[in-house]
Amino acid sequence: MNSPYEPPVSRPSNGGIVRAEKSRLWFGFGLGWVAIAFTFLWVGVAFPLFSRLAAIGNNFVEGIVSLVLLFAPTLALMGYFALRGEWKGVLGVLLAWASAIALTLLLVAACLGIMGAGRFAG
C-alpha cells in the first residue's frame, strides 16, 4: 500500500511535546511571602523573648537588629535567584514585598475607618 505519509525516522528526545518553562515569578512570590511571614514571626515573637532572656537593655541596638533580621532573609532569597540568573524570581520576591506593604496599608486604613466610624455613629 503506497501512502504519501512517511513516519519520522526517529523520535525527538522530548517525545515531540513542547513543555513551557515553569514561571519563576510565582515561585519567587510564594517563597518571598514565606520568608516575610517567617521573619515577622521570628522578629515579633522570638527575638523579644531572647532579648529579655539575654537582658539586652539598648532599644536602639534592638531596633537595628530587628530591621536587619527583617530584611536579611528576603535579600538572601533575592541574591540566590540573582546568582542563578532567575530574574523573574527576584521580581517575584519584590512583588511579595509590595503586596505585603499594600496589605499592611489596607489593614491600617480599615482599622482607622472602623475606629473613626464609632465616633459618628452615636
C-alpha positions in Angstrom: 0.0 0.0 0.0 1.5 3.3 -1.1 0.9 6.2 1.3 2.1 9.8 0.9 2.9 9.8 4.7 6.2 8.6 5.8 6.8 8.2 9.6 9.8 10.0 11.1 13.0 8.1 11.3 13.5 8.8 15.0 11.5 10.4 17.7 12.6 13.7 19.3 14.2 13.4 22.7 11.4 15.3 24.4 8.8 13.0 22.8 7.5 15.7 20.5 5.9 17.6 23.4 7.0 21.1 23.9 6.7 22.0 27.6 6.5 25.5 28.8 9.1 26.5 31.3 7.9 27.0 34.9 7.3 30.5 35.9 9.8 31.5 38.5 7.8 34.7 39.1 5.1 32.9 41.2 7.7 30.7 42.8 9.6 33.8 43.9 6.4 35.4 45.1 5.4 32.4 47.2 8.9 32.0 48.7 9.0 35.7 49.3 5.8 35.5 51.3 7.0 32.5 53.2 10.2 34.4 54.1 8.3 37.6 55.1 5.8 35.6 57.3 8.6 33.6 59.0 10.7 36.7 59.5 7.8 38.7 61.1 7.1 35.7 63.3 10.7 35.5 64.3 11.2 39.2 64.8 7.9 39.8 66.5 7.8 36.8 68.9 11.1 35.0 69.3 13.5 37.9 69.2 11.9 39.9 72.1 11.8 36.7 74.2 15.5 36.1 73.6 16.4 39.7 74.2 14.6 39.6 77.6 16.5 36.4 78.5 19.8 38.0 77.5 18.9 41.2 79.3 19.7 43.5 76.4 18.7 47.0 77.5 19.6 49.1 74.5 16.5 49.8 72.5 18.4 51.3 69.6 20.5 48.2 69.1 17.4 46.0 69.3 15.7 48.1 66.7 18.7 47.9 64.3 19.0 44.1 64.8 15.2 43.7 64.2 15.4 45.7 60.9 18.4 43.7 59.8 16.6 40.4 60.7 13.5 41.6 58.9 15.2 42.2 55.5 18.0 39.6 55.6 16.0 36.5 54.6 14.3 38.2 51.6 17.6 39.8 50.5 19.3 36.4 50.7 16.5 34.9 48.7 16.8 37.6 46.1 20.6 37.0 46.0 20.0 33.3 45.4 17.7 34.0 42.5 20.1 36.6 41.1 23.1 34.3 41.2 21.2 31.7 39.3 20.1 34.3 36.7 16.4 33.8 37.5 15.4 37.5 37.4 11.7 36.6 37.5 12.3 35.0 40.9 13.9 38.3 42.1 10.9 40.2 40.7 8.6 37.7 42.5 10.2 38.4 45.8 9.9 42.2 45.2 6.2 41.7 44.3 5.8 39.8 47.6 7.2 42.8 49.5 5.0 45.2 47.5 1.9 43.2 48.3 2.8 42.9 51.9 3.2 46.7 52.2 -0.1 47.2 50.3 -1.9 44.7 52.6 -0.5 46.5 55.7 -1.7 49.8 54.4 -5.1 48.3 53.6 -5.4 46.9 57.1 -4.4 50.1 58.8 -6.9 52.1 56.7 -9.6 49.6 57.6 -8.8 49.8 61.3 -8.7 53.6 61.2 -12.0 53.6 59.4 -13.6 51.3 62.0 -12.3 53.5 64.8 -13.5 56.6 63.1 -16.9 55.2 62.4 -17.6 54.7 66.1 -17.4 58.5 66.7 -20.0 59.4 64.2 -22.5 56.5 64.9 -23.9 58.0 68.0 
